[in-house]
Amino acid sequence: MIKIIGAIFIIFSTTWAGFEISKHLTERPKQLRWFKSALQSLEAEIMYGHTPLHEAARKLSTQFPKPLSIFFSSFSAKLLTVETTVKNAWESSLQEIWKMTSLKQNEYEILTQFGENLGKHDRLTEQKNINLTITHLEREEADAHERQQRYEKMVKSMGFLSGLLIVILLM
């Protein structure tokens, strides 16, 4: 009886681990879409609303779910309270939320590169910079979606099957 309960527990825990890993594969394309949408909204605020950057970031913090809401809220607060550059505020806000995301190093580099140029140019150049970043994020999103399609089901199955293997080996 105890062996059966232990076997069920092992299978359950490895299956759960497989589903958790799979969750990261599902979250990555979603978070990339959120960042793309946020940048498109930022472009609209800058180009058509003539909104200051801190105000645009504050507005974006209310429009998106976590971790983006935390990111833009922190970015807006740093622009208002701390004597810092836009680049440093962007980068430190990005570092604060990075552990909460499912994004990879490539996306981090794309977003930090965007932050380096943010607030340095006129509106037209800012628009070009935003569009370039969106293009890069679209490419990463396509890659993330492909990885999700390819590996999501496999990771879930591997979780269950590894638990089954452990149970067989222990019996």
C-alpha positions in Angstrom: 0.0 0.0 0.0 2.8 2.4 0.9 4.6 1.5 -2.4 1.5 2.4 -4.4 1.1 5.7 -2.6 4.8 6.4 -3.1 4.6 5.5 -6.8 1.6 7.8 -7.3 3.4 10.6 -5.5 6.5 10.1 -7.7 4.4 10.1 -10.9 2.4 13.1 -9.8 5.5 15.1 -8.9 7.4 14.4 -12.1 4.3 15.1 -14.2 3.8 18.4 -12.3 7.5 19.3 -13.0 6.9 18.6 -16.7 3.9 20.9 -16.7 5.8 23.6 -14.9 8.6 23.5 -17.5 5.9 23.5 -20.2 4.4 26.6 -18.7 7.5 28.6 -19.4 7.3 27.5 -23.1 3.7 28.8 -23.1 4.5 32.1 -21.3 7.4 33.2 -23.5 5.4 34.0 -26.7 2.7 35.6 -24.6 5.1 37.9 -22.8 6.8 38.8 -26.1 3.4 39.8 -27.5 2.8 41.9 -24.4 6.1 43.7 -24.8 5.3 44.3 -28.5 1.9 45.7 -27.6 3.4 47.8 -24.9 6.0 49.3 -27.4 3.2 50.0 -29.9 1.2 51.8 -27.2 4.4 53.7 -26.2 4.8 54.7 -29.8 1.2 56.0 -29.9 1.7 57.9 -26.7 4.9 59.5 -27.9 3.9 60.2 -31.5 0.3 61.2 -31.3 -0.3 62.0 -27.6 2.9 64.0 -27.1 3.0 62.4 -23.7 6.1 62.7 -21.5 7.9 59.4 -21.1 7.2 59.0 -17.4 3.5 59.6 -17.9 3.4 57.2 -20.9 5.1 54.5 -18.7 2.6 55.1 -15.9 -0.3 54.7 -18.3 1.2 51.5 -19.7 1.6 50.1 -16.2 -2.2 50.0 -15.8 -2.9 48.4 -19.2 -0.8 45.3 -19.0 -0.6 42.3 -16.6 2.3 41.4 -14.4 5.3 41.5 -14.9 4.9 44.3 -17.4 2.8 46.4 -15.1 5.5 46.2 -12.5 8.2 47.0 -15.1 6.5 50.2 -16.4 5.4 51.3 -12.9 9.0 51.0 -11.7 10.3 52.7 -14.8 7.9 55.6 -14.4 8.7 55.9 -10.7 12.5 55.9 -11.4 12.1 58.6 -14.0 10.3 60.8 -11.5 12.1 60.2 -8.2 15.7 59.2 -8.9 18.3 61.4 -10.5 19.0 59.0 -13.3 19.1 58.7 -17.1 16.4 57.0 -19.1 18.8 54.2 -20.0 19.6 53.5 -16.3 16.0 53.6 -15.3 15.0 51.3 -18.1 17.8 48.8 -17.4 17.3 48.7 -13.7 13.6 48.2 -14.1 14.2 45.4 -16.5 16.6 43.7 -14.1 14.0 43.9 -11.3 11.4 41.9 -13.2 13.6 39.7 -15.3 13.4 36.7 -12.9 9.6 36.9 -13.1 9.6 36.5 -16.9 10.0 33.5 -19.1 12.1 35.4 -21.6 15.6 34.5 -22.8 18.9 36.4 -23.0 18.2 37.5 -26.6 15.1 39.3 -25.6 16.9 40.9 -22.7 19.6 42.2 -25.1 17.0 43.5 -27.5 15.1 45.4 -24.7 18.3 46.8 -23.1 19.4 48.0 -26.5 16.1 49.7 -27.0 16.5 51.3 -23.6 19.9 52.7 -24.5 18.3 54.8 -27.3 15.1 55.7 -25.6 14.6 59.4 -24.9 17.7 60.5 -26.8 16.2 61.4 -30.2 13.3 63.3 -31.8 9.9 61.7 -32.1 10.5 60.3 -35.7 13.7 58.6 -34.7 12.1 57.2 -31.6 9.3 55.8 -33.8 11.9 54.1 -36.0 13.7 52.7 -32.9 10.4 51.4 -31.6 9.5 49.8 -34.9 13.0 48.2 -35.1 12.6 46.7 -31.7 9.1 45.4 -32.5 10.6 43.7 -35.5 13.2 42.0 -33.4 10.6 41.0 -30.9 8.4 39.6 -33.7 11.3 37.4 -34.8 11.9 36.2 -31.3 8.2 35.6 -30.9 8.1 33.4 -34.0 11.0 31.4 -32.6 9.3 31.1 -29.2 6.1 29.9 -30.8 8.0 27.3 -32.9 9.7 26.1 -29.7 6.4 25.9 -27.9 4.8 23.9 -30.7 7.8 21.5 -30.9 8.6 21.0 -27.2 5.5 21.6 -25.1 3.8 18.3 -25.5 7.1 16.5 -25.3 8.1 18.1 -22.0 4.7 17.2 -20.5 5.1 13.6 -21.7 8.7 13.4 -20.4 7.6 14.5 -17.0 5.0 11.7 -16.8 7.3 9.1 -18.4 10.3 9.9 -16.2 8.1 9.4 -13.2 6.9 6.1 -14.6 10.5 5.0 -15.2 11.5 5.9 -11.7 8.6 3.9 -10.3 9.5 0.9 -12.5 13.1 1.0 -11.4 12.3 1.3 -7.7 9.8 -1.6 -7.8 
